[in-house]
C-alpha cells in the first residue's frame, strides 16, 4: 500500500503561521491602501460629536455658546454634543466541518479568515476593539474584545488553527453569547456558509440585531452553486459523514440541484432582510474587495 502522509502538530502550526502571515500582509495592505477610507464606524472613537443647537439654560457652560446662531435668533443658543464611544467589532465565525471544503486555492475557512482579518485590521486602524466567537453547533472559543494589532493577529490565528470539537452547524449559541457579553452597541460580523436551517437560529439573530448592527458575510465555493457534468460521483456531507451517489450527467439532476441552491439562497436573503441584517456575498473564486468596499461605503453614507 502507498504510504500516507500524516501532518504533525508542529508541521500544522508552521503551515498555519505561514498562512496567518500571508493573510496579515494581504489584509493590512488592503485596509491601508484600498479600504481604509471606506471604513467608518458608527462611533468614531473617544471624544464628542456635534449634534444640534438649543436655547441656553441657566447652568450651561458658556464655552458652548454659538455666537452666530445667537446673533441670528436674538436669543442665546448653545451647541449640543453627543458622547462618542469606541466601537466594538465582534467577529462570529463558523468553523463547522463544511468550512474545510474548497475547490479553489482557498478553502471556505481560509477565505472566512481573510475577510474577518479585513474587519479586524480596519478596527485596529480606527482604534476600535475586536473580539471573536468561533462556533460549530456550540461555542468553540470566545475571545473578549480588545484593542491592538497583536490581539487581531491572535483572532486570525485562532480561526485558522482551531480544531473544533463538533462538525455540525448551529449559529444560535454564538449569537446568544454575543448578545449576553456585549454591553454597548457594536458591529457583529457573522461569517459563515450558512449551510444550516434558518429557523434554528433566526430567533437569536433577531434578538441580536435589535440591539447591535449585524452584517452577515456569506462564504461560498463555486462548486456549491452548480454540479459539474462528470458522471456518477460519491458526495459526502462533511458535517455528518453521510454519503450519496449522484449521477451528475443527468440534466434533471443538475437542474434540481441548481433550483434547491437558488431556493436556499433566496430564503437566506429574505430572512436576513426581514431582520434588518445586511448580507455580503463572498466566493472563494472571486475578489471580495468590491463587495467589502460597497458595504463600508454604504455604512459611511448611513452615518452621514
N, C-alpha and C positions, 0 to 999 in steps of 0.2 A: 504493500500500500504506500502511496506517496506520503511523505512526511508533512504534517500540518503545522502551521506556524501559530504559536500562541504568544500574544503580546504580554510582556511582563509589566508589573506596576510601574517600574522605572521608565520603561520604554513608552508606556502610555502617558506618563507625566511629561516626559520630554516632548512627545508629539503635541500634547495639549498646550504646553507652554509656547511652543513654536507657533501654534495656531493663534494663541492669545496675542503674541507679539505682532503677528501679521495683521490681525483684526484691529489691534490698537493703532498701528501705523495707518491703516486704511481709513478708519473712522475718525481718528484725531485730525488727520489732514482734511478729510471731508467736512468736518464740523467747522474747522478754521477757515477753509477756503471757499466752501460752497454753501453750507447750511447755517453757518454762524449768524449771518444777518437775518435769516428767516426764523430762527428760534427766538421766541419771545414769550416769556412766562406770563401767566395771568397776574402773578405778583412779581415785580421786578427785582425785589431784594429789599434789604433793610433801608429804612428811610420813610419819607412821606410823599404823597402824591396829591396834587391839586384836584379838588372835587367840584366846588361851586362857590358862589358868594351868598352871604346872608347879612341881614341887618346887624349892626353892632349891638351887643347886650352888655350891661354892666358886668365887669369882671373879665371880659375878653382881653386877650393880650393885644395891646395896641400895635405891636410889631406886625400883626396880621391885617391891619387896616389897608385897604386898597384905595389909594387916593384918587385914581382915575374914575373908578365907579362912584366913589363918594362925591366927587365934584359933579358927575353927571346926574346923580339922583338927589343931590342936595340933602342927603342923609348919610351917616357913617355906615359903611359896609366893610365887612372883614372877609378874608379868603378862608374857605373851609378846606381842610385837608383830611385825607383818609390815611391811616397807617398802612404801609405796605409790609407784607410778610414774604419771607423767602419761600420758595415753592418746594414742596416735597414731590419727587418723582418716584413712584413705586412701580418697579418692573415686576409683572407677574408672568412668568414664563413656563409654558407647558413642556415638561420633559418626559412625557409618556413615550411608550415604545414606537409609536408611529412617526415620531420626530427623527428617528435614526435613519429613515428611508431617504434615499437620494439617487436620482438617475443622472444628475449633473455632477459637476466638480464638488459642489457643496451639498451636504445633507440638509434637511429642513432644520435640524437642531443648530447646525453651523450658521445657516442664514438667520435664524432667530437670534443667535448670539450676536451676530454682526449688527442687526437692526437695534437690538437692545443696547449695544455699545454706543450707537449714534445718539440715542436718547440720554444715556448715562454721561457721555463726554460733553454733550450740549449742556446738560445740567451743571456739570463741573465748571464749564466755561462761564456759566451765568451765576456761579456761587450758590447753586441750589443743592439740596440734599438728594441722595439717591438711595433707595432701598430695593430689596429683592425678595421675591417669593417664588420658589420652584415648586411645581405641582404636577402630580400624576393623577391618581384618583384620591390622593391625600397630600397634605403639605409635606414636601420632602425636605425643604430648608427655608429658613426665614432669616434674613439679614436686616436689622433695623436701619432706617435711613441715616446716612452720614454724609458729610461733605468730603471732598478731596479726590484727587486722581487715583491714589492708591486704593481707596475703597471702591471706586468704579472699576478698577482693574480686577479686584477680588470678585466683584459681581460677574464680570465677564469670564473669569477663570472658573468660577463655580458652575456657571451654565454649561460650559463645555466639559467639565471634569466629573460632574456628578454621575453616579451610577444609582439610579432611583431604585427604591425597594419594590415599587409596583410599576406595571407597564400599562395599565388601563388609564382612561381619562375621566376625570370629573373635576371641573373647574370651580365648583361651588365652595369647597373647603378653603381655597386660596382667596376667593373673593370675600368670604365671610371673615377671614383673618385680617385682610386689608381693611375692611370696614371697622373692625374692632380695634386695630392698632394705630390707625392714622388719626391723629387728633384734629388737625386743621385741614382745610380744603386742599386737595392735592390733585396731581395728574397721575392717573393709574394707567399704565401701558400694559395691556393684556396681549401677549404674544403666543399664538397657538395655530395649529392647523384646523382646529375646531371639528375634529372627527369624533364628535360625541353628540348625543341628543340634546337639542336646545332646551327642552323643558326641564332637564336635570339641573341646569344652572341659571336659568333666566331669572328666577326669583332673587337669587343672590346678586345677580348683576343689577337688577332694578334697584335694589336697596343701596348698592354701592354707588350707582350713577346718580341717585337722588342727592348724594352728599359730596361727590367728587366728580371731577372731569375724567371720563374714561374714554380711551381710544383702543380699538381692537385691531391688532395687526395680524392679518390672515396670511400665514405662510403656506404655500402650496408648491408642489412639484408638477412639471408639465405632464408627466405620465399619469397623474391623478385626474387629469381633465378628459383624456380620451384613451381608449385601448388601441394599441398598435395592432396591425393585421399581421400576426406572426404564428397563426395556427393555435393548436391546443397548448395551453400553459397552465402550470400549477401556481396559484396565488396563495400567499399565506398572510393572515392577519397578524401584524407584528405585536398586537396587544393581547390577543387571545391564543395565538398559535394555530387557529383553525385554518385548514387548507381547502381550496376549491379548485377544481379543474374547469377551465373556461375555454371555449372554442372562440378565439378572437377573430377567426377568419369569417365567422358568420355575421353578415351585415346587421341582422336584427339584434344580435348580442351587443355589438358596438353601439348601436342606436339606443338600446335600452340603457346601457351604462351611461352614455352621454346625457340622457334625459334625467337619470337619477342624480348625476352630479349637478346638473343645472338646477333641479328642484331643491337639492340640499343647499346650494349657494344662495338661491333666491330666498329660501326660508331663513337662512342666517342673516342675510342683509335686512330682511323685513323685521326680524326680531331685534337686531341692533338699532335700527332706525326707530322702532317703537319705543325703545328705552333711551333714546337720545344719546346713543353711543356712535361715535364716528368709526369708520372702517377704512383701513389702509390695506390694499392688496399687494402682497409681495410674493413673487415667484422666484424659484431658485435658478431659473434660466434667464431672468431679465434684470436690468439695472433698477434698483429700488430707489435711487436718489430722486427722480422726478416725483414719485409718489410722496416721499417724505417732505420735499420742498413744498409741494402743493398743500400738505397738511399744515406745516409750520406757517406758511403764508396766510392760509385761511384763519388760523388761530390768531395771527397778528391782526388781521382785519377785524375780527370779533373783539379784540382787546380795545381797538380804537372806538 
